[in-house]
Amino acid sequence: QVQLVESGGGLVQPGGSLRLSCAASGSILSFIDMDWYRQAPGKERELVAHITSGGSTNYADSVKGRFTISRDNTKNTVYLQMNSLKPEDAAVYYCNGRSKYYSSWGQGTQVTVSS
């Protein structure tokens, strides 16, 4: 199975930006879809952004216009560019890849938005 590793989280002030990366141990073309989820303390894990193998994207209403998901098939990496960050964006962000046969999750990367 292809494994996923997230990176790029950290502490940022409100209004700031971060770019998360999700590096795969194999080809991300093996995944039908790839997604970014997040989970804040005491809350359910929620889907933030979605990208298909063809490059089509969808976003949660709460991040539309601020977050951008993209993929680089040559680097086997999916990115989440996060701009205009708000305190409510603080969470552990997880990368997920779904193939025909299995779903792969990364270990998560912490994003903290605070002044």
C-alpha positions in Angstrom: 0.0 0.0 0.0 1.1 3.5 -0.7 1.8 5.4 2.5 1.3 9.1 3.1 3.3 11.6 5.1 2.0 15.2 5.8 4.3 18.1 6.6 4.1 21.9 6.7 2.0 22.5 9.7 2.9 25.0 12.4 2.0 28.2 14.2 0.7 31.1 12.2 -1.0 34.4 13.1 -4.6 35.0 11.9 -4.5 36.2 8.3 -1.3 34.3 7.6 -0.6 31.4 5.2 0.7 27.9 5.3 1.3 25.3 2.7 0.8 21.7 3.7 2.4 18.8 1.8 1.3 15.2 1.5 4.1 13.0 0.2 3.3 9.5 -1.0 5.6 6.5 -0.9 4.5 5.5 -4.4 2.5 6.9 -7.3 -0.4 9.1 -6.3 -1.9 8.1 -9.7 -2.9 4.8 -7.9 -5.5 6.9 -6.0 -8.8 7.7 -7.5 -9.2 10.7 -5.2 -7.0 12.5 -2.6 -8.4 14.6 0.2 -7.4 16.9 3.0 -9.4 16.4 6.2 -9.0 18.2 9.6 -10.0 17.5 13.1 -10.1 20.0 15.9 -10.3 19.0 19.6 -13.7 17.7 20.5 -15.0 17.9 16.9 -15.6 15.3 14.2 -13.1 14.9 11.4 -14.3 17.0 8.4 -13.4 17.0 4.8 -11.7 20.2 3.8 -10.6 19.8 0.2 -10.8 17.1 -2.5 -9.0 16.5 -5.8 -9.6 13.7 -8.3 -6.9 12.0 -10.4 -8.1 14.3 -13.2 -7.5 17.4 -11.2 -11.1 18.3 -10.4 -11.5 20.0 -7.0 -14.1 20.6 -4.3 -13.9 22.5 -1.0 -15.8 22.8 2.2 -17.8 26.0 2.3 -15.8 27.2 5.2 -12.6 27.3 3.2 -13.7 28.2 -0.3 -11.7 31.1 -1.7 -9.0 30.7 1.0 -7.6 27.2 0.5 -6.4 25.6 -2.7 -5.6 21.9 -3.2 -3.3 20.8 -5.9 -1.2 17.8 -6.9 2.1 17.2 -8.6 2.1 13.7 -10.0 5.8 13.9 -10.9 6.6 14.4 -7.2 3.8 12.2 -5.9 2.7 15.0 -3.6 -0.5 16.7 -2.9 -0.6 20.2 -1.5 -3.0 22.4 0.5 -2.3 26.1 0.2 -4.0 27.9 3.1 -4.4 31.6 3.0 -6.2 34.1 5.2 -6.1 31.6 8.1 -8.6 32.0 10.9 -8.4 30.7 14.5 -11.2 28.3 13.6 -8.9 26.7 11.0 -6.7 25.3 13.8 -6.7 21.5 13.8 -4.7 18.5 12.9 -4.8 18.2 9.1 -4.8 14.7 7.6 -4.1 13.6 4.0 -6.2 10.7 2.6 -5.8 8.7 -0.6 -8.6 6.4 -1.8 -7.8 3.7 -4.3 -10.1 1.0 -5.7 -8.9 -1.4 -3.0 -8.0 0.6 0.1 -7.8 4.0 1.8 -4.6 5.4 3.1 -4.2 8.0 5.8 -1.2 10.0 6.9 -0.3 10.7 10.5 -1.5 14.3 10.5 0.2 17.7 10.9 -0.8 20.3 13.5 -1.9 23.7 12.4 -2.3 26.4 15.1 -3.7 29.8 14.3 -3.1 32.3 17.1 -1.7 35.7 17.8 
